[in-house]
Amino acid sequence: MRAPARSTSRDARPAGRRAAPPAGDSAGNRAAARFREAGLAEPFASDRPCGVTSSTPAHLYVIALGSNRRGRHGAPEAELRAALAAIGGVVRASPIIATAPLGPSRRRFANAAALIESDEMPPELLVRLKAVERVFGRRRGRRWDSRVIDLDIILWSGGAWASPGLIVPHPQFRRRDFVLRPLNAIVPGWRDPVTGRTIRQLAAQT
């Protein structure tokens, strides 16, 4: 009885091994595609997305972070870093800047911004951000009063959103230097879906 012929096909692969992904189908390329879909006017060749997985999240968000009071993690700068870790999905984060106090608060603020990816819709992400604020000890009080952490959705790759308690883009971000400066450090080419201007252009006007 003749033994079965052994395959000599070059396409034969050992059982249990996966085929290599198609050329160009990398996490970095998928992230770059989402940058373009978000309306970014330029690529960020130096970006190395953190925590990007093979299941491509549906949305990109730009989040503003602020703190001017010590919390369980330490100084305001430490609170911002801890908040980024708690939010997760961070693709890129700005440097932390110090800004002047506003309103009744006399403490200087630490401000930053982050580009994050998530499969949540804007209201769902807002609920999660508010939960992070509560865990960090945020208590609602007077506007501009001292706070351990403040987290706001500024921009969304889906464009504009309006629902009770949430408007995206954030209605006040265009006139706030402490928001635009960190945004300009990470997404200068992102276009505001309302005005059509890039973050770089908006920052130059403040």
N, C-alpha and C positions, 0 to 999 in steps of 0.2 A: 504494500500500500504506500503510495507516494505521499510524502509530507506536504502540507500546504505551502505554497510559494510565499516567501516573505516579501512584503511590500518594499519597493525601492523608491517610492514616491518621496520627493523632497519635502512635500507638505506634511508628511507623517510626523506627529509629535508624541512624545511620551505621555501616557495617560496621567491626568491630574495636573498638567501644566497648562497655564492659560496662554493664549496667543498674545503677543506684544500688542499694545494699543496702536492704532493708526498713527502715522507720523503727524505731529502737530496737535494731537488730541491730548494735551497736557492740562494740568490744573491751571498753570499760568495762562495758557491760551484761552481756556474757558473764562477765567477771570477777566482777561483783556476784552473778551467779547461782551461781558456784562458791563465793563466800563463804557464801551462804545454805545451799547443800548441805553445807558443812563444819560447819554448826551454829552459825555466828556469830549472836549475838542482836541485832546492830544493823548497819545499813549504814554504809559508810565513803564518804560522798559526796565527800570530798576526795581519795580515793585516785586516783592516776594510774598504773595498772599499767605497768611497764617491760618492753618486749620482748614484749608480748602479740601473738600473730599470729592470722591468720584460722583456723588449725587449732587448735581449743580443746584444750589439754592436759587430761589426764584427772584429774590430782590436784593438790591443794594440800598443802604441807608447811610445818611450822614447824621451823626449824633453830636450834639454839643454837650459838654460837661463843664460844670462849675462847682466850686467849693470855696468857702471862706471861714470854715470853722473846723477845729480838730474833731476827729471822731475816733472810733475804735481802732482804726488803722494808722492813726497818727496825724501829721500835719495835712493841710488841704491837698498838697501834691500827692501824698500817699493815698488819700481817699480817692483821687481821680484814677490812680493806677489800679487800685483795688476794684473800682467800679468797672474799669475796662475788662478786668479778668472775670468779673461776675457777669457781665453782658455776654462776652464770648463772641465768636465769629468775626474778630477784628482782622480786617485786611490791611489797614494802615491807620496810624495814629499820629497826631500832630505833636510838636513839642508843647510842653505846658508853659503858659505865659502868665505873668502877674499883671493884674489890671486894677484900676482904681475902684474903691467902693462906690456903690450906688444906693440912693435912697437913704433910709434910716441906718443902714449898716455902716459901721466905721472900719470894718476890717477889709483889707485888700482881698481880691478874689484870685484864685488859681483857675485858669480856663484852658480848655483843650477841645479838640474835635476828633472824631474817629469815623472812618469808613468801615461799616460792618456789613456782613451778608447774613440773610435770614430768609427762611421760607414763610415767615409770618406776614400777614397783612398789617397795614399801619395800626389799626386799633389793637390788634393782638400784641404787637411790639410795645405799644404805649402801656398796656396793662403790665407787661413784664418789666418795663423800665420803672414804673411807679412802684412795683413790688420791690425792686432793687433799692429804690430810694427809702422805702420803709425799713427794710432790713438794715440799711446804713444809719438809720436814726433820723431821717428827714421828718419834720413835723410842719404841717402847713400853718402859716401865720401871715404876717404882713408881707406885702410885696416888697422884694429887695431886702428882706430881713436876712440875717445871717442864716446860712444853711450848711449842713454837712455835705450834702451832694444835691446837685440839680442836673437832671438828664432830660434833654429835649430832642425830639425828632425835627431836624431842619429840612432835609431833602430826602426824596425817595425816587428810586429809579423808575417807578411807574408814573412819575409826573406829579400832578396835583391831586390832593385828596381833601375832602371836606365832610366831616361828620360831627355830631355833638361831642364837644370836648376836644376835638383834634382838627387842625388845619395844617396841611402840608402843601407847599413850603411854609415854614413858620412865618406868621405874618410880620414879625418885627425884625427878622434876621438881617434884612438889607440895610438897616440903619445902625446896626450894632457892631462896632469895631471889635469888641471882645469875642464876637462870634466869627466875623469875617476873616480876621487874621489867622486863627487856627485853620479855618476852612481853606484859605488860600494856600496854606502850607501842604495840604494833602490832595485837594481836588480843584486846582485853579481853573481847569477847563470845563468843569461841570456847569451846564447852562440852567439858569433859573427858568422853569417852565412858564412863569408868569410874565417876566420882563424880556426873556430871551437873552439876557446878558450873562456872561460868564462870571464865576466867582472872582476871578482876577479883576474884571472890569468893575464889579460892585465894590471890591475892596479898595480900588483906586479912588473911588468917589467919597469914601468916608474920611 
